[in-house]
């Protein structure tokens, strides 16, 4: 009898402490990792579906100290695949420095919620190293590491200035681990249709 009289208050006290502990934990905000919700970006490239007039400004000899640029004009046709979770870009531009035919296959990963941009030129005939990244606040940034003239460099692609009828893509290289970047490709697009490439 004495034991039960002593134990009941102790059990009640422990229960109260446990209940208090649960309430405290319930009121605490979740950690940053637990509260971070990745945004669904599978339609981030929908703005580009269609046919575009494209102007390319290209640095001919990147990472050599050269400042010789070449200009090209032509078209880009962007077609939606898998209801927007992928798309295919066909680029064809020409200028005094020559003719460029390029193809970009962009794929959305629903797990990482990031895009991989896979480029090939008709001159090479194979897909290069994909740049991987995502859009935040209307700006897309994509990165990879690949050999340029035998030396591994960082590559950054940036989509910016996006409207329903225009957009800008800029590629840069870094050979010092990202401390400095040299822009070598600037493409500006102006829409020429009413999203005709979406079918």
C-alpha positions as CSV (number, residue, x, y, z in Angstrom):
1,X,0.0,0.0,0.0
2,X,2.8,2.4,0.9
3,X,4.7,1.5,-2.3
4,X,1.6,2.4,-4.4
5,X,1.2,5.7,-2.7
6,X,4.8,6.6,-3.4
7,X,4.8,5.2,-6.9
8,X,1.6,6.9,-8.1
9,X,2.9,10.5,-7.7
10,X,6.2,9.5,-9.3
11,X,4.5,7.9,-12.2
12,X,2.2,10.9,-12.6
13,X,5.2,13.2,-12.4
14,X,7.1,11.2,-15.1
15,X,4.0,11.2,-17.2
16,X,3.7,15.0,-16.9
17,X,7.3,15.4,-17.8
18,X,6.9,13.2,-20.8
19,X,3.7,15.1,-21.9
20,X,5.5,18.4,-21.4
21,X,8.4,17.1,-23.5
22,X,6.1,16.1,-26.3
23,X,4.4,19.5,-26.2
24,X,7.8,21.2,-26.4
25,X,8.9,19.1,-29.3
26,X,5.6,19.7,-31.1
27,X,5.9,23.5,-30.7
28,X,9.5,23.6,-32.0
29,X,9.9,24.5,-35.7
30,X,11.2,21.7,-37.9
31,X,14.9,21.7,-38.9
32,X,15.9,23.4,-42.1
33,X,16.5,20.1,-43.7
34,X,13.0,18.8,-42.7
35,X,11.2,22.0,-43.7
36,X,12.9,22.4,-47.1
37,X,10.5,21.6,-49.8
38,X,11.9,21.3,-53.3
39,X,9.9,23.2,-55.9
40,X,8.4,21.4,-58.8
41,X,10.3,22.8,-61.9
42,X,9.0,20.4,-64.6
43,X,7.5,23.2,-66.6
44,X,10.3,25.7,-66.2
45,X,11.2,25.5,-69.9
46,X,7.6,25.9,-71.1
47,X,8.2,29.5,-71.9
48,X,10.6,28.5,-74.7
49,X,8.4,26.1,-76.6
50,X,8.0,27.4,-80.2
51,X,10.2,29.0,-82.9
52,X,12.7,31.8,-82.2
53,X,14.9,34.1,-84.1
54,X,18.3,33.6,-82.4
55,X,21.4,35.8,-82.3
56,X,24.6,34.2,-81.0
57,X,27.7,36.2,-79.9
58,X,30.6,33.7,-79.5
59,X,34.1,34.0,-78.2
60,X,36.2,32.1,-80.7
61,X,39.1,31.1,-78.4
62,X,38.0,30.8,-74.8
63,X,40.5,30.9,-71.9
64,X,43.4,32.1,-74.1
65,X,43.2,35.8,-73.4
66,X,41.7,36.3,-76.9
67,X,38.9,39.0,-77.3
68,X,37.9,37.9,-80.8
69,X,34.2,37.4,-81.0
70,X,32.0,36.1,-83.9
71,X,28.3,36.8,-84.5
72,X,25.7,34.4,-85.9
73,X,22.0,34.7,-86.8
74,X,19.4,32.0,-87.4
75,X,16.6,30.1,-85.7
76,X,15.9,27.9,-82.7
77,X,13.0,25.5,-82.7
78,X,12.0,24.1,-79.3
79,X,9.6,21.1,-79.1
80,X,7.9,19.8,-75.9
81,X,8.4,16.2,-75.0
82,X,6.7,14.2,-72.1
83,X,4.2,17.0,-71.4
84,X,7.0,19.4,-70.7
85,X,9.3,17.2,-68.5
86,X,11.7,17.2,-71.5
87,X,12.2,19.3,-74.6
88,X,14.3,19.2,-77.7
89,X,16.0,22.3,-79.1
90,X,17.3,22.5,-82.7
91,X,19.6,25.5,-83.3
92,X,20.8,26.6,-86.7
93,X,22.8,29.8,-87.1
94,X,25.3,31.3,-89.6
95,X,27.7,34.1,-89.8
96,X,31.0,35.2,-91.3
97,X,32.9,32.7,-89.0
98,X,30.8,29.8,-90.3
99,X,27.6,27.7,-89.7
100,X,26.5,26.1,-86.4
101,X,23.9,23.3,-86.1
102,X,23.2,22.3,-82.6
103,X,20.8,20.1,-80.7
104,X,20.0,20.3,-77.0
105,X,18.0,17.6,-75.2
106,X,16.8,18.9,-71.8
107,X,15.6,16.3,-69.3
108,X,13.8,16.9,-66.0
109,X,14.6,14.6,-63.0
110,X,11.5,14.4,-60.8
111,X,13.5,13.1,-57.8
112,X,16.2,15.8,-57.7
113,X,13.8,18.3,-59.3
114,X,16.7,19.5,-61.5
115,X,17.2,19.7,-65.2
116,X,20.1,18.3,-67.2
117,X,20.9,20.1,-70.5
118,X,22.6,17.8,-73.0
119,X,24.1,19.5,-76.1
120,X,25.5,18.1,-79.4
121,X,26.7,19.8,-82.5
122,X,26.5,18.4,-86.0
123,X,30.3,18.8,-86.2
124,X,30.8,16.4,-83.3
125,X,27.7,14.1,-83.5
126,X,27.7,13.1,-79.8
127,X,26.1,14.5,-76.7
128,X,28.5,16.3,-74.4
129,X,28.7,16.4,-70.6
130,X,25.3,17.6,-69.3
131,X,25.0,20.8,-67.3
132,X,22.7,20.3,-64.4
133,X,20.8,22.8,-62.4
134,X,17.4,24.5,-61.8
135,X,15.5,27.8,-61.9
136,X,15.1,30.1,-59.0
137,X,13.2,33.4,-59.2
138,X,13.1,33.3,-63.0
139,X,16.8,32.6,-63.4
140,X,18.2,29.3,-64.4
141,X,21.7,28.2,-63.5
142,X,23.4,25.0,-64.8
143,X,26.9,23.6,-64.1
144,X,29.3,20.9,-65.1
145,X,33.0,20.1,-65.3
146,X,34.4,19.1,-68.7
147,X,37.7,19.2,-70.7
148,X,38.4,22.3,-72.8
149,X,41.6,21.9,-74.9
150,X,42.7,19.1,-72.6
151,X,42.2,20.9,-69.4
152,X,39.3,20.3,-67.0
153,X,37.2,23.5,-66.4
154,X,34.0,24.5,-64.8
155,X,31.1,25.3,-67.1
156,X,28.2,27.5,-66.2
157,X,25.1,28.2,-68.2
158,X,22.6,30.9,-67.2
159,X,19.1,31.6,-68.5
160,X,17.9,35.1,-67.7
161,X,15.8,38.1,-68.9
162,X,12.9,35.7,-69.6
163,X,9.6,36.9,-71.0
164,X,7.0,35.2,-73.1
165,X,8.7,36.6,-76.2
166,X,12.4,36.8,-75.4
167,X,15.1,35.2,-73.4
168,X,18.9,35.2,-72.9
169,X,21.3,32.3,-72.5
170,X,24.9,32.9,-71.4
171,X,27.7,30.3,-71.1
172,X,30.9,30.9,-69.1
173,X,34.1,28.9,-68.4
174,X,36.2,29.0,-65.2
175,X,39.7,27.5,-65.0
176,X,40.4,28.6,-61.4
177,X,37.7,26.6,-59.6
178,X,35.0,29.2,-60.0
179,X,36.8,32.2,-58.7
180,X,36.5,34.0,-62.0
181,X,34.3,33.3,-65.1
182,X,34.9,34.2,-68.7
183,X,31.7,34.5,-70.9
184,X,32.1,32.7,-74.2
185,X,28.6,32.3,-75.7
186,X,25.7,34.7,-75.5
187,X,22.4,33.7,-77.3
188,X,19.4,36.1,-77.4
189,X,16.1,34.7,-78.6
190,X,13.1,36.6,-79.9
191,X,9.9,34.7,-80.6
192,X,8.7,34.5,-84.2
193,X,5.6,32.4,-83.7
194,X,2.7,31.8,-81.4
195,X,4.2,28.7,-79.7
196,X,3.9,26.7,-82.9
197,X,6.6,24.3,-81.8
198,X,4.5,23.0,-78.9
199,X,2.6,20.5,-81.1
